[in-house]
Amino acid sequence: MNSIILHALGVRVKMRIIVLRKIVSLSLFVLWVVTGITGILLLIGPLLAKIEVYVPTVIPGIHTYVGFGALGISMIHIALNWDVLKSYMGIKPKPKARRE
């Protein structure tokens, strides 16, 4: 009976991790897009100023804070996918202990 309960709890935890991975990956993608757009605006801002199109002054702040957010979520993403990352590098994961 206990093994059935533990198995059910393990499935729930795995499902939550899968949902968490999806949320983290999607959030990271959105932050990456925003950082890219604001970075391009910062890069071409001086050129746009020559034709009298001005980039809003909040863009550098948005770029900075969203970049730090992306850095933090990247660390979470790496932690959630550490075993997969190790397999990409050719490092075999340690076998997990079997529960009885």
PDB file as gemmi writes it, atoms N, CA and C in Angstrom:
CRYST1    1.000    1.000    1.000  90.00  90.00  90.00 P 1                      
ATOM      1  N   MET A   1       0.826  -1.204   0.000  1.00  0.00           N  
ATOM      2  CA  MET A   1       0.000   0.000   0.000  1.00  0.00           C  
ATOM      3  C   MET A   1       0.869   1.267   0.000  1.00  0.00           C  
ATOM      4  N   ASN A   2       1.902   1.229   0.845  1.00  0.00           N  
ATOM      5  CA  ASN A   2       2.772   2.408   0.928  1.00  0.00           C  
ATOM      6  C   ASN A   2       3.495   2.682  -0.384  1.00  0.00           C  
ATOM      7  N   SER A   3       3.876   1.620  -1.104  1.00  0.00           N  
ATOM      8  CA  SER A   3       4.584   1.810  -2.362  1.00  0.00           C  
ATOM      9  C   SER A   3       3.673   2.460  -3.402  1.00  0.00           C  
ATOM     10  N   ILE A   4       2.379   2.153  -3.354  1.00  0.00           N  
ATOM     11  CA  ILE A   4       1.425   2.774  -4.272  1.00  0.00           C  
ATOM     12  C   ILE A   4       1.317   4.263  -3.980  1.00  0.00           C  
ATOM     13  N   ILE A   5       1.238   4.605  -2.711  1.00  0.00           N  
ATOM     14  CA  ILE A   5       1.144   6.018  -2.312  1.00  0.00           C  
ATOM     15  C   ILE A   5       2.421   6.759  -2.699  1.00  0.00           C  
ATOM     16  N   LEU A   6       3.577   6.137  -2.421  1.00  0.00           N  
ATOM     17  CA  LEU A   6       4.847   6.781  -2.782  1.00  0.00           C  
ATOM     18  C   LEU A   6       4.962   6.947  -4.286  1.00  0.00           C  
ATOM     19  N   HIS A   7       4.515   5.948  -5.045  1.00  0.00           N  
ATOM     20  CA  HIS A   7       4.550   6.062  -6.505  1.00  0.00           C  
ATOM     21  C   HIS A   7       3.645   7.201  -6.975  1.00  0.00           C  
ATOM     22  N   ALA A   8       2.444   7.303  -6.392  1.00  0.00           N  
ATOM     23  CA  ALA A   8       1.519   8.373  -6.771  1.00  0.00           C  
ATOM     24  C   ALA A   8       2.113   9.736  -6.439  1.00  0.00           C  
ATOM     25  N   LEU A   9       2.743   9.842  -5.278  1.00  0.00           N  
ATOM     26  CA  LEU A   9       3.377  11.112  -4.906  1.00  0.00           C  
ATOM     27  C   LEU A   9       4.539  11.426  -5.839  1.00  0.00           C  
ATOM     28  N   GLY A  10       5.293  10.419  -6.232  1.00  0.00           N  
ATOM     29  CA  GLY A  10       6.400  10.628  -7.160  1.00  0.00           C  
ATOM     30  C   GLY A  10       5.918  11.118  -8.507  1.00  0.00           C  
ATOM     31  N   VAL A  11       4.799  10.573  -8.976  1.00  0.00           N  
ATOM     32  CA  VAL A  11       4.232  11.017 -10.246  1.00  0.00           C  
ATOM     33  C   VAL A  11       3.791  12.467 -10.146  1.00  0.00           C  
ATOM     34  N   ARG A  12       3.170  12.826  -9.021  1.00  0.00           N  
ATOM     35  CA  ARG A  12       2.737  14.222  -8.835  1.00  0.00           C  
ATOM     36  C   ARG A  12       3.922  15.172  -8.831  1.00  0.00           C  
ATOM     37  N   VAL A  13       4.986  14.790  -8.158  1.00  0.00           N  
ATOM     38  CA  VAL A  13       6.174  15.645  -8.104  1.00  0.00           C  
ATOM     39  C   VAL A  13       6.766  15.791  -9.499  1.00  0.00           C  
ATOM     40  N   LYS A  14       6.839  14.683 -10.249  1.00  0.00           N  
ATOM     41  CA  LYS A  14       7.377  14.758 -11.609  1.00  0.00           C  
ATOM     42  C   LYS A  14       6.527  15.654 -12.489  1.00  0.00           C  
ATOM     43  N   MET A  15       5.214  15.578 -12.346  1.00  0.00           N  
ATOM     44  CA  MET A  15       4.329  16.424 -13.142  1.00  0.00           C  
ATOM     45  C   MET A  15       4.529  17.892 -12.785  1.00  0.00           C  
ATOM     46  N   ARG A  16       4.706  18.175 -11.505  1.00  0.00           N  
ATOM     47  CA  ARG A  16       4.941  19.563 -11.090  1.00  0.00           C  
ATOM     48  C   ARG A  16       6.257  20.086 -11.637  1.00  0.00           C  
ATOM     49  N   ILE A  17       7.283  19.227 -11.657  1.00  0.00           N  
ATOM     50  CA  ILE A  17       8.571  19.644 -12.205  1.00  0.00           C  
ATOM     51  C   ILE A  17       8.442  19.908 -13.696  1.00  0.00           C  
ATOM     52  N   ILE A  18       7.673  19.075 -14.398  1.00  0.00           N  
ATOM     53  CA  ILE A  18       7.476  19.285 -15.829  1.00  0.00           C  
ATOM     54  C   ILE A  18       6.766  20.612 -16.075  1.00  0.00           C  
ATOM     55  N   VAL A  19       5.726  20.906 -15.283  1.00  0.00           N  
ATOM     56  CA  VAL A  19       5.014  22.180 -15.418  1.00  0.00           C  
ATOM     57  C   VAL A  19       5.946  23.337 -15.094  1.00  0.00           C  
ATOM     58  N   LEU A  20       6.752  23.188 -14.048  1.00  0.00           N  
ATOM     59  CA  LEU A  20       7.705  24.236 -13.671  1.00  0.00           C  
ATOM     60  C   LEU A  20       8.725  24.466 -14.786  1.00  0.00           C  
ATOM     61  N   ARG A  21       9.193  23.382 -15.412  1.00  0.00           N  
ATOM     62  CA  ARG A  21      10.131  23.529 -16.530  1.00  0.00           C  
ATOM     63  C   ARG A  21       9.507  24.306 -17.680  1.00  0.00           C  
ATOM     64  N   LYS A  22       8.248  24.020 -17.974  1.00  0.00           N  
ATOM     65  CA  LYS A  22       7.570  24.731 -19.059  1.00  0.00           C  
ATOM     66  C   LYS A  22       7.444  26.217 -18.743  1.00  0.00           C  
ATOM     67  N   ILE A  23       7.056  26.533 -17.511  1.00  0.00           N  
ATOM     68  CA  ILE A  23       6.897  27.934 -17.109  1.00  0.00           C  
ATOM     69  C   ILE A  23       8.235  28.661 -17.173  1.00  0.00           C  
ATOM     70  N   VAL A  24       9.278  28.030 -16.650  1.00  0.00           N  
ATOM     71  CA  VAL A  24      10.605  28.654 -16.640  1.00  0.00           C  
ATOM     72  C   VAL A  24      11.107  28.853 -18.065  1.00  0.00           C  
ATOM     73  N   SER A  25      10.929  27.856 -18.923  1.00  0.00           N  
ATOM     74  CA  SER A  25      11.398  27.974 -20.307  1.00  0.00           C  
ATOM     75  C   SER A  25      10.658  29.078 -21.048  1.00  0.00           C  
ATOM     76  N   LEU A  26       9.351  29.138 -20.882  1.00  0.00           N  
ATOM     77  CA  LEU A  26       8.568  30.181 -21.545  1.00  0.00           C  
ATOM     78  C   LEU A  26       8.933  31.570 -21.018  1.00  0.00           C  
ATOM     79  N   SER A  27       9.098  31.691 -19.711  1.00  0.00           N  
ATOM     80  CA  SER A  27       9.490  32.980 -19.118  1.00  0.00           C  
ATOM     81  C   SER A  27      10.859  33.415 -19.625  1.00  0.00           C  
ATOM     82  N   LEU A  28      11.772  32.465 -19.703  1.00  0.00           N  
ATOM     83  CA  LEU A  28      13.112  32.779 -20.192  1.00  0.00           C  
ATOM     84  C   LEU A  28      13.062  33.243 -21.641  1.00  0.00           C  
ATOM     85  N   PHE A  29      12.246  32.612 -22.457  1.00  0.00           N  
ATOM     86  CA  PHE A  29      12.123  33.021 -23.848  1.00  0.00           C  
ATOM     87  C   PHE A  29      11.570  34.442 -23.958  1.00  0.00           C  
ATOM     88  N   VAL A  30      10.519  34.750 -23.183  1.00  0.00           N  
ATOM     89  CA  VAL A  30       9.926  36.094 -23.226  1.00  0.00           C  
ATOM     90  C   VAL A  30      10.941  37.141 -22.781  1.00  0.00           C  
ATOM     91  N   LEU A  31      11.659  36.863 -21.701  1.00  0.00           N  
ATOM     92  CA  LEU A  31      12.667  37.812 -21.228  1.00  0.00           C  
ATOM     93  C   LEU A  31      13.791  37.973 -22.249  1.00  0.00           C  
ATOM     94  N   TRP A  32      14.144  36.895 -22.929  1.00  0.00           N  
ATOM     95  CA  TRP A  32      15.174  36.962 -23.961  1.00  0.00           C  
ATOM     96  C   TRP A  32      14.720  37.868 -25.108  1.00  0.00           C  
ATOM     97  N   VAL A  33      13.467  37.747 -25.516  1.00  0.00           N  
ATOM     98  CA  VAL A  33      12.943  38.580 -26.601  1.00  0.00           C  
ATOM     99  C   VAL A  33      12.948  40.054 -26.190  1.00  0.00           C  
ATOM    100  N   VAL A  34      12.469  40.342 -24.976  1.00  0.00           N  
ATOM    101  CA  VAL A  34      12.426  41.733 -24.510  1.00  0.00           C  
ATOM    102  C   VAL A  34      13.845  42.303 -24.403  1.00  0.00           C  
ATOM    103  N   THR A  35      14.775  41.520 -23.879  1.00  0.00           N  
ATOM    104  CA  THR A  35      16.154  41.985 -23.771  1.00  0.00           C  
ATOM    105  C   THR A  35      16.754  42.231 -25.152  1.00  0.00           C  
ATOM    106  N   GLY A  36      16.444  41.371 -26.102  1.00  0.00           N  
ATOM    107  CA  GLY A  36      16.946  41.554 -27.469  1.00  0.00           C  
ATOM    108  C   GLY A  36      16.406  42.809 -28.121  1.00  0.00           C  
ATOM    109  N   ILE A  37      15.105  43.034 -27.982  1.00  0.00           N  
ATOM    110  CA  ILE A  37      14.495  44.230 -28.586  1.00  0.00           C  
ATOM    111  C   ILE A  37      15.048  45.500 -27.959  1.00  0.00           C  
ATOM    112  N   THR A  38      15.120  45.535 -26.624  1.00  0.00           N  
ATOM    113  CA  THR A  38      15.641  46.738 -25.978  1.00  0.00           C  
ATOM    114  C   THR A  38      17.122  46.927 -26.283  1.00  0.00           C  
ATOM    115  N   GLY A  39      17.871  45.835 -26.422  1.00  0.00           N  
ATOM    116  CA  GLY A  39      19.284  45.935 -26.789  1.00  0.00           C  
ATOM    117  C   GLY A  39      19.471  46.521 -28.180  1.00  0.00           C  
ATOM    118  N   ILE A  40      18.623  46.096 -29.108  1.00  0.00           N  
ATOM    119  CA  ILE A  40      18.692  46.649 -30.467  1.00  0.00           C  
ATOM    120  C   ILE A  40      18.338  48.138 -30.450  1.00  0.00           C  
ATOM    121  N   LEU A  41      17.324  48.499 -29.665  1.00  0.00           N  
ATOM    122  CA  LEU A  41      16.957  49.920 -29.564  1.00  0.00           C  
ATOM    123  C   LEU A  41      18.103  50.741 -28.981  1.00  0.00           C  
ATOM    124  N   LEU A  42      18.787  50.185 -27.984  1.00  0.00           N  
ATOM    125  CA  LEU A  42      19.938  50.900 -27.419  1.00  0.00           C  
ATOM    126  C   LEU A  42      21.065  51.019 -28.434  1.00  0.00           C  
ATOM    127  N   LEU A  43      21.245  49.994 -29.244  1.00  0.00           N  
ATOM    128  CA  LEU A  43      22.315  50.012 -30.235  1.00  0.00           C  
ATOM    129  C   LEU A  43      22.061  51.032 -31.332  1.00  0.00           C  
ATOM    130  N   ILE A  44      20.824  51.070 -31.825  1.00  0.00           N  
ATOM    131  CA  ILE A  44      20.532  51.976 -32.941  1.00  0.00           C  
ATOM    132  C   ILE A  44      19.991  53.324 -32.475  1.00  0.00           C  
ATOM    133  N   GLY A  45      19.899  53.534 -31.177  1.00  0.00           N  
ATOM    134  CA  GLY A  45      19.402  54.807 -30.647  1.00  0.00           C  
ATOM    135  C   GLY A  45      20.135  56.025 -31.165  1.00  0.00           C  
ATOM    136  N   PRO A  46      21.474  56.036 -31.155  1.00  0.00           N  
ATOM    137  CA  PRO A  46      22.193  57.197 -31.697  1.00  0.00           C  
ATOM    138  C   PRO A  46      21.927  57.435 -33.181  1.00  0.00           C  
ATOM    139  N   LEU A  47      21.761  56.363 -33.933  1.00  0.00           N  
ATOM    140  CA  LEU A  47      21.458  56.530 -35.358  1.00  0.00           C  
ATOM    141  C   LEU A  47      20.050  57.093 -35.546  1.00  0.00           C  
ATOM    142  N   LEU A  48      19.124  56.635 -34.728  1.00  0.00           N  
ATOM    143  CA  LEU A  48      17.755  57.153 -34.817  1.00  0.00           C  
ATOM    144  C   LEU A  48      17.682  58.618 -34.415  1.00  0.00           C  
ATOM    145  N   ALA A  49      18.539  59.007 -33.462  1.00  0.00           N  
ATOM    146  CA  ALA A  49      18.537  60.402 -33.018  1.00  0.00           C  
ATOM    147  C   ALA A  49      18.943  61.343 -34.147  1.00  0.00           C  
ATOM    148  N   LYS A  50      19.778  60.866 -35.049  1.00  0.00           N  
ATOM    149  CA  LYS A  50      20.198  61.702 -36.177  1.00  0.00           C  
ATOM    150  C   LYS A  50      19.035  62.024 -37.114  1.00  0.00           C  
ATOM    151  N   ILE A  51      18.055  61.136 -37.155  1.00  0.00           N  
ATOM    152  CA  ILE A  51      16.881  61.412 -37.994  1.00  0.00           C  
ATOM    153  C   ILE A  51      15.702  61.871 -37.129  1.00  0.00           C  
ATOM    154  N   GLU A  52      16.030  62.321 -35.922  1.00  0.00           N  
ATOM    155  CA  GLU A  52      15.069  62.888 -34.977  1.00  0.00           C  
ATOM    156  C   GLU A  52      13.975  61.923 -34.535  1.00  0.00           C  
ATOM    157  N   VAL A  53      14.345  60.658 -34.362  1.00  0.00           N  
ATOM    158  CA  VAL A  53      13.479  59.654 -33.734  1.00  0.00           C  
ATOM    159  C   VAL A  53      14.191  59.265 -32.447  1.00  0.00           C  
ATOM    160  N   TYR A  54      13.567  59.547 -31.316  1.00  0.00           N  
ATOM    161  CA  TYR A  54      14.232  59.353 -30.037  1.00  0.00           C  
ATOM    162  C   TYR A  54      13.697  58.117 -29.325  1.00  0.00           C  
ATOM    163  N   VAL A  55      14.624  57.342 -28.762  1.00  0.00           N  
ATOM    164  CA  VAL A  55      14.293  56.155 -27.980  1.00  0.00           C  
ATOM    165  C   VAL A  55      13.884  56.619 -26.587  1.00  0.00           C  
ATOM    166  N   PRO A  56      12.785  56.097 -26.041  1.00  0.00           N  
ATOM    167  CA  PRO A  56      12.377  56.515 -24.687  1.00  0.00           C  
ATOM    168  C   PRO A  56      13.473  56.270 -23.656  1.00  0.00           C  
ATOM    169  N   THR A  57      13.522  57.131 -22.658  1.00  0.00           N  
ATOM    170  CA  THR A  57      14.594  57.047 -21.658  1.00  0.00           C  
ATOM    171  C   THR A  57      14.445  55.863 -20.716  1.00  0.00           C  
ATOM    172  N   VAL A  58      13.309  55.182 -20.729  1.00  0.00           N  
ATOM    173  CA  VAL A  58      13.133  54.027 -19.843  1.00  0.00           C  
ATOM    174  C   VAL A  58      13.756  52.758 -20.421  1.00  0.00           C  
ATOM    175  N   ILE A  59      14.121  52.782 -21.678  1.00  0.00           N  
ATOM    176  CA  ILE A  59      14.646  51.586 -22.344  1.00  0.00           C  
ATOM    177  C   ILE A  59      15.909  51.035 -21.659  1.00  0.00           C  
ATOM    178  N   PRO A  60      16.891  51.868 -21.278  1.00  0.00           N  
ATOM    179  CA  PRO A  60      18.065  51.293 -20.600  1.00  0.00           C  
ATOM    180  C   PRO A  60      17.715  50.605 -19.283  1.00  0.00           C  
ATOM    181  N   GLY A  61      16.804  51.180 -18.531  1.00  0.00           N  
ATOM    182  CA  GLY A  61      16.388  50.555 -17.275  1.00  0.00           C  
ATOM    183  C   GLY A  61      15.672  49.239 -17.503  1.00  0.00           C  
ATOM    184  N   ILE A  62      14.763  49.225 -18.473  1.00  0.00           N  
ATOM    185  CA  ILE A  62      14.050  47.988 -18.800  1.00  0.00           C  
ATOM    186  C   ILE A  62      15.048  46.922 -19.230  1.00  0.00           C  
ATOM    187  N   HIS A  63      15.991  47.305 -20.077  1.00  0.00           N  
ATOM    188  CA  HIS A  63      16.991  46.361 -20.563  1.00  0.00           C  
ATOM    189  C   HIS A  63      17.803  45.769 -19.405  1.00  0.00           C  
ATOM    190  N   THR A  64      18.192  46.610 -18.475  1.00  0.00           N  
ATOM    191  CA  THR A  64      18.999  46.158 -17.338  1.00  0.00           C  
ATOM    192  C   THR A  64      18.220  45.210 -16.443  1.00  0.00           C  
ATOM    193  N   TYR A  65      17.031  45.617 -16.029  1.00  0.00           N  
ATOM    194  CA  TYR A  65      16.272  44.798 -15.081  1.00  0.00           C  
ATOM    195  C   TYR A  65      15.761  43.502 -15.703  1.00  0.00           C  
ATOM    196  N   VAL A  66      15.329  43.559 -16.948  1.00  0.00           N  
ATOM    197  CA  VAL A  66      14.887  42.338 -17.619  1.00  0.00           C  
ATOM    198  C   VAL A  66      16.089  41.415 -17.840  1.00  0.00           C  
ATOM    199  N   GLY A  67      17.249  41.978 -18.107  1.00  0.00           N  
ATOM    200  CA  GLY A  67      18.464  41.172 -18.256  1.00  0.00           C  
ATOM    201  C   GLY A  67      18.820  40.444 -16.972  1.00  0.00           C  
ATOM    202  N   PHE A  68      18.714  41.133 -15.838  1.00  0.00           N  
ATOM    203  CA  PHE A  68      18.970  40.466 -14.557  1.00  0.00           C  
ATOM    204  C   PHE A  68      17.915  39.397 -14.277  1.00  0.00           C  
ATOM    205  N   GLY A  69      16.670  39.670 -14.639  1.00  0.00           N  
ATOM    206  CA  GLY A  69      15.623  38.659 -14.491  1.00  0.00           C  
ATOM    207  C   GLY A  69      15.919  37.432 -15.338  1.00  0.00           C  
ATOM    208  N   ALA A  70      16.373  37.655 -16.563  1.00  0.00           N  
ATOM    209  CA  ALA A  70      16.729  36.543 -17.443  1.00  0.00           C  
ATOM    210  C   ALA A  70      17.902  35.749 -16.871  1.00  0.00           C  
ATOM    211  N   LEU A  71      18.849  36.440 -16.260  1.00  0.00           N  
ATOM    212  CA  LEU A  71      19.982  35.752 -15.638  1.00  0.00           C  
ATOM    213  C   LEU A  71      19.500  34.840 -14.512  1.00  0.00           C  
ATOM    214  N   GLY A  72      18.619  35.357 -13.660  1.00  0.00           N  
ATOM    215  CA  GLY A  72      18.096  34.550 -12.558  1.00  0.00           C  
ATOM    216  C   GLY A  72      17.304  33.344 -13.040  1.00  0.00           C  
ATOM    217  N   ILE A  73      16.444  33.551 -14.034  1.00  0.00           N  
ATOM    218  CA  ILE A  73      15.643  32.447 -14.549  1.00  0.00           C  
ATOM    219  C   ILE A  73      16.531  31.459 -15.303  1.00  0.00           C  
ATOM    220  N   SER A  74      17.617  31.942 -15.910  1.00  0.00           N  
ATOM    221  CA  SER A  74      18.566  31.031 -16.565  1.00  0.00           C  
ATOM    222  C   SER A  74      19.193  30.084 -15.552  1.00  0.00           C  
ATOM    223  N   MET A  75      19.508  30.586 -14.377  1.00  0.00           N  
ATOM    224  CA  MET A  75      20.079  29.734 -13.329  1.00  0.00           C  
ATOM    225  C   MET A  75      19.074  28.673 -12.882  1.00  0.00           C  
ATOM    226  N   ILE A  76      17.812  29.058 -12.741  1.00  0.00           N  
ATOM    227  CA  ILE A  76      16.766  28.095 -12.388  1.00  0.00           C  
ATOM    228  C   ILE A  76      16.620  27.062 -13.504  1.00  0.00           C  
ATOM    229  N   HIS A  77      16.666  27.516 -14.742  1.00  0.00           N  
ATOM    230  CA  HIS A  77      16.547  26.630 -15.901  1.00  0.00           C  
ATOM    231  C   HIS A  77      17.681  25.607 -15.917  1.00  0.00           C  
ATOM    232  N   ILE A  78      18.896  26.047 -15.638  1.00  0.00           N  
ATOM    233  CA  ILE A  78      20.044  25.141 -15.591  1.00  0.00           C  
ATOM    234  C   ILE A  78      19.882  24.137 -14.456  1.00  0.00           C  
ATOM    235  N   ALA A  79      19.414  24.602 -13.297  1.00  0.00           N  
ATOM    236  CA  ALA A  79      19.230  23.693 -12.157  1.00  0.00           C  
ATOM    237  C   ALA A  79      18.170  22.629 -12.466  1.00  0.00           C  
ATOM    238  N   LEU A  80      17.086  23.019 -13.116  1.00  0.00           N  
ATOM    239  CA  LEU A  80      16.022  22.060 -13.432  1.00  0.00           C  
ATOM    240  C   LEU A  80      16.455  21.053 -14.497  1.00  0.00           C  
ATOM    241  N   ASN A  81      17.364  21.440 -15.370  1.00  0.00           N  
ATOM    242  CA  ASN A  81      17.773  20.593 -16.481  1.00  0.00           C  
ATOM    243  C   ASN A  81      19.227  20.134 -16.368  1.00  0.00           C  
ATOM    244  N   TRP A  82      19.736  20.042 -15.158  1.00  0.00           N  
ATOM    245  CA  TRP A  82      21.139  19.741 -14.943  1.00  0.00           C  
ATOM    246  C   TRP A  82      21.528  18.367 -15.499  1.00  0.00           C  
ATOM    247  N   ASP A  83      20.687  17.342 -15.276  1.00  0.00           N  
ATOM    248  CA  ASP A  83      21.015  16.005 -15.774  1.00  0.00           C  
ATOM    249  C   ASP A  83      21.072  15.975 -17.296  1.00  0.00           C  
ATOM    250  N   VAL A  84      20.145  16.659 -17.939  1.00  0.00           N  
ATOM    251  CA  VAL A  84      20.144  16.716 -19.397  1.00  0.00           C  
ATOM    252  C   VAL A  84      21.387  17.444 -19.894  1.00  0.00           C  
ATOM    253  N   LEU A  85      21.749  18.532 -19.230  1.00  0.00           N  
ATOM    254  CA  LEU A  85      22.938  19.289 -19.618  1.00  0.00           C  
ATOM    255  C   LEU A  85      24.194  18.428 -19.501  1.00  0.00           C  
ATOM    256  N   LYS A  86      24.287  17.644 -18.425  1.00  0.00           N  
ATOM    257  CA  LYS A  86      25.438  16.752 -18.258  1.00  0.00           C  
ATOM    258  C   LYS A  86      25.485  15.706 -19.361  1.00  0.00           C  
ATOM    259  N   SER A  87      24.322  15.198 -19.763  1.00  0.00           N  
ATOM    260  CA  SER A  87      24.315  14.195 -20.829  1.00  0.00           C  
ATOM    261  C   SER A  87      24.754  14.815 -22.154  1.00  0.00           C  
ATOM    262  N   TYR A  88      24.431  16.095 -22.387  1.00  0.00           N  
ATOM    263  CA  TYR A  88      24.899  16.782 -23.596  1.00  0.00           C  
ATOM    264  C   TYR A  88      26.419  16.871 -23.626  1.00  0.00           C  
ATOM    265  N   MET A  89      27.023  17.001 -22.443  1.00  0.00           N  
ATOM    266  CA  MET A  89      28.477  17.111 -22.356  1.00  0.00           C  
ATOM    267  C   MET A  89      29.160  15.750 -22.300  1.00  0.00           C  
ATOM    268  N   GLY A  90      28.372  14.667 -22.346  1.00  0.00           N  
ATOM    269  CA  GLY A  90      28.940  13.323 -22.332  1.00  0.00           C  
ATOM    270  C   GLY A  90      29.204  12.774 -20.948  1.00  0.00           C  
ATOM    271  N   ILE A  91      28.695  13.430 -19.929  1.00  0.00           N  
ATOM    272  CA  ILE A  91      28.870  12.961 -18.559  1.00  0.00           C  
ATOM    273  C   ILE A  91      27.663  12.090 -18.213  1.00  0.00           C  
ATOM    274  N   LYS A  92      27.932  10.838 -17.841  1.00  0.00           N  
ATOM    275  CA  LYS A  92      26.829   9.938 -17.528  1.00  0.00           C  
ATOM    276  C   LYS A  92      26.304  10.263 -16.129  1.00  0.00           C  
ATOM    277  N   PRO A  93      24.975  10.375 -15.969  1.00  0.00           N  
ATOM    278  CA  PRO A  93      24.426  10.647 -14.637  1.00  0.00           C  
ATOM    279  C   PRO A  93      24.588   9.446 -13.720  1.00  0.00           C  
ATOM    280  N   LYS A  94      24.678   9.711 -12.452  1.00  0.00           N  
ATOM    281  CA  LYS A  94      24.796   8.638 -11.470  1.00  0.00           C  
ATOM    282  C   LYS A  94      23.468   7.905 -11.389  1.00  0.00           C  
ATOM    283  N   PRO A  95      23.502   6.587 -11.253  1.00  0.00           N  
ATOM    284  CA  PRO A  95      22.230   5.862 -11.133  1.00  0.00           C  
ATOM    285  C   PRO A  95      21.526   6.235  -9.826  1.00  0.00           C  
ATOM    286  N   LYS A  96      20.217   6.410  -9.923  1.00  0.00           N  
ATOM    287  CA  LYS A  96      19.444   6.779  -8.738  1.00  0.00           C  
ATOM    288  C   LYS A  96      19.110   5.530  -7.935  1.00  0.00           C  
ATOM    289  N   ALA A  97      19.056   5.696  -6.622  1.00  0.00           N  
ATOM    290  CA  ALA A  97      18.733   4.567  -5.739  1.00  0.00           C  
ATOM    291  C   ALA A  97      17.282   4.139  -5.976  1.00  0.00           C  
ATOM    292  N   ARG A  98      17.056   2.853  -5.999  1.00  0.00           N  
ATOM    293  CA  ARG A  98      15.700   2.335  -6.211  1.00  0.00           C  
ATOM    294  C   ARG A  98      14.962   2.298  -4.882  1.00  0.00           C  
ATOM    295  N   ARG A  99      13.722   2.707  -4.934  1.00  0.00           N  
ATOM    296  CA  ARG A  99      12.864   2.642  -3.741  1.00  0.00           C  
ATOM    297  C   ARG A  99      12.062   1.357  -3.803  1.00  0.00           C  
ATOM    298  N   GLU A 100      11.912   0.747  -2.660  1.00  0.00           N  
ATOM    299  CA  GLU A 100      11.117  -0.485  -2.625  1.00  0.00           C  
ATOM    300  C   GLU A 100       9.866  -0.299  -1.838  1.00  0.00           C  
TER     301      GLU A 100                                                      
END                                                                             
